[in-house]
Amino acid sequence: NAGVTQTPKFQVLKTGQSMTLQCAQDMNHEYMSWYRQDPGMGLRLIHYSVGAGITDQGEVPNGYNVSRSTTEDFPLRLLSAAPSQTSVYFCASSYRDTHTGELFFGEGSRLTVL
Amino acid sequence: SQQGEEDPQALSIQEGENATMNCSYKTSINNLQWYRQNSGRGLVHLILIRSNEREKHSGRLRVTLDTSKKSSSLLITASRAADTASYFCATVRSGSARQLTFGSGTQLTVLP
């Protein structure tokens, strides 16, 4: 099993550009989520999904879109990149929700917006 | 807003010593989890303690939970250089099982 796979690992964007961060898991997990990690801030939840076709907002959803068409994939879209979105992004999944289990994390995608 | 806050922010110890990290949180929780993050890597789950548990062990890890004080501690015994990492507590709030809220972490350095 590969676990949680994120691509790309590194990306540089110009302000106003759009892009999609990809996340895939092969553990048949129902729950998937996106976090961003900024220095001194810990991780903050952007969006999450409890199953195909179901998504919801986390703590910092503005400027990001998500969809969940399959159990395996949960892409994160930046609609119009801003320097404030410079961060490290982590995708995580869990068998069910966080009530019962641990999160499995990808290795992260480091995004720089100029 | 962050639910958990770790203390200290940074900790440096010698190999073989014990390391204790603390986490405080603000609201009622369902469970509390501890994660480790090596530099440049993703987070790895260490241990989960439920709100009705007071202490839990896993190998060299010991976690305590005091819901009356809204605090938890992570003890790593006989530390090794490989334990050098950032450690985060994360809470699942009561009634909000779908969101795990992380603290800002403790950077642990174990000197050989």
Chai-1 contact restraints between the chains, C-beta under 6 A:
chainA,res_idxA,chainB,res_idxB,connection_type,confidence,min_distance_angstrom,max_distance_angstrom,comment,restraint_id
A,G40,B,S104,contact,1.0,0.0,6.0,A-B,restraint_1
A,G42,B,Q2,contact,1.0,0.0,6.0,A-B,restraint_2
A,G42,B,F102,contact,1.0,0.0,6.0,A-B,restraint_3
A,G42,B,G103,contact,1.0,0.0,6.0,A-B,restraint_4
A,G42,B,S104,contact,1.0,0.0,6.0,A-B,restraint_5
A,G42,B,G105,contact,1.0,0.0,6.0,A-B,restraint_6
A,L43,B,F102,contact,1.0,0.0,6.0,A-B,restraint_7
A,L45,B,Q99,contact,1.0,0.0,6.0,A-B,restraint_8
A,F90,B,G42,contact,1.0,0.0,6.0,A-B,restraint_9
A,D97,B,A97,contact,1.0,0.0,6.0,A-B,restraint_10
A,D97,B,R98,contact,1.0,0.0,6.0,A-B,restraint_11
A,T98,B,V92,contact,1.0,0.0,6.0,A-B,restraint_12
A,T98,B,L100,contact,1.0,0.0,6.0,A-B,restraint_13
A,H99,B,N30,contact,1.0,0.0,6.0,A-B,restraint_14
A,H99,B,A97,contact,1.0,0.0,6.0,A-B,restraint_15
A,E102,B,H45,contact,1.0,0.0,6.0,A-B,restraint_16
A,F105,B,G42,contact,1.0,0.0,6.0,A-B,restraint_17
A,F105,B,L43,contact,1.0,0.0,6.0,A-B,restraint_18
A,G106,B,G42,contact,1.0,0.0,6.0,A-B,restraint_19
A,E107,B,G42,contact,1.0,0.0,6.0,A-B,restraint_20
A,G108,B,G42,contact,1.0,0.0,6.0,A-B,restraint_21
